[in-house]
Every structure is written in C-alpha cells, then in structure tokens.
Amino acid sequence: MPLYLTEAQVAELLAPADALQAVEACFRRLAAGDAQNIPRQRARFEDGFLAVMWAVDRELELAGLKSYAAGHESA
C-alpha cells in the first residue's frame, strides 16, 4: 500500500542532516549498481503530455513512481 506524505509531514519527520545522509547513501548505491533511477520520460498527446519517472533500490527492496499529466488547462 502506498504511503503519501506532504512536504510539511516530511519536514516534521526528517532533519536536513538526516536527509543529506540518506541522499548520499542513495548515490553510493546508484554508483554500485544496487539502485536504478530512470530519467523522466514524456509521451505527448494533443495539447499536453504524460510524464513518468521511477526508481528501484534493490538493497533497500524499495521502488517508487511519480507520474503526472498536463494539458492546456492545467497539470
């Protein structure tokens, strides 16, 4: 089941120094090939697009996905 957190909730749960430590560990796993981060891909359609980004961290056994669509009226 997905867990959705707002920016305010993250700020309450995680100090900047802890976030930096976590990001550095992620980059080490990326360099070692234990994680994969797929760049944003966009599929265009009339007056808009669908964007998708995803990542997998095999060491932590986690995967994540972000997607959104935007058109002439809004995202």
C-alpha positions as CSV (number, residue, x, y, z in Angstrom):
1,M,0.0,0.0,0.0
2,P,1.5,3.4,-0.9
3,L,2.4,6.0,1.7
4,Y,1.7,9.6,0.8
5,L,3.5,12.3,2.7
6,T,3.1,16.1,2.3
7,E,6.2,18.4,2.4
8,A,5.1,19.6,5.9
9,Q,4.9,16.0,7.2
10,V,8.4,15.3,5.8
11,A,9.8,18.4,7.5
12,E,8.4,17.2,10.8
13,L,9.9,13.7,10.4
14,L,13.3,14.4,8.9
15,A,16.1,16.9,9.8
16,P,18.1,18.3,6.8
17,A,21.3,16.5,8.0
18,D,19.5,13.2,8.1
19,A,18.1,13.8,4.6
20,L,21.7,14.6,3.3
21,Q,23.0,11.3,4.8
22,A,20.1,9.4,3.1
23,V,20.7,11.0,-0.3
24,E,24.5,10.3,-0.1
25,A,23.8,6.7,0.7
26,C,21.4,6.5,-2.3
27,F,24.1,7.9,-4.6
28,R,26.5,5.2,-3.3
29,R,24.0,2.5,-4.2
30,L,23.5,4.1,-7.6
31,A,27.2,4.1,-8.3
32,A,27.5,0.4,-7.1
33,G,24.6,-0.6,-9.4
34,D,22.3,-1.6,-6.5
35,A,19.8,1.1,-7.4
36,Q,18.4,2.4,-10.7
37,N,16.9,5.8,-11.3
38,I,15.1,6.2,-14.7
39,P,15.1,9.8,-16.1
40,R,11.7,11.4,-16.8
41,Q,10.0,10.2,-19.9
42,R,7.3,12.1,-21.6
43,A,4.6,11.0,-24.0
44,R,2.9,13.8,-25.9
45,F,-0.7,14.0,-26.8
46,E,-2.9,16.7,-28.2
47,D,-2.4,19.8,-26.1
48,G,-0.4,18.0,-23.4
49,F,1.8,15.2,-22.2
50,L,2.1,12.4,-19.7
51,A,5.4,12.3,-17.6
52,V,6.7,9.3,-15.8
53,M,9.7,8.8,-13.5
54,W,10.6,5.7,-11.5
55,A,13.4,4.2,-9.4
56,V,14.3,0.9,-7.8
57,D,16.6,0.3,-4.8
58,R,17.4,-3.4,-4.7
59,E,19.4,-3.1,-1.5
60,L,16.5,-1.5,0.4
61,E,14.0,-3.5,-1.6
62,L,12.0,-0.4,-2.5
63,A,10.6,1.0,-5.7
64,G,8.9,4.4,-6.4
65,L,7.0,6.0,-9.2
66,K,5.9,9.6,-10.0
67,S,3.6,10.4,-12.9
68,Y,1.6,13.3,-13.9
69,A,-0.3,14.6,-16.9
70,A,-0.5,18.2,-18.1
71,G,-2.7,19.8,-20.7
72,H,-3.7,23.2,-22.0
73,E,-5.9,23.8,-18.9
74,S,-3.6,22.5,-16.0
75,A,-1.5,19.7,-14.6
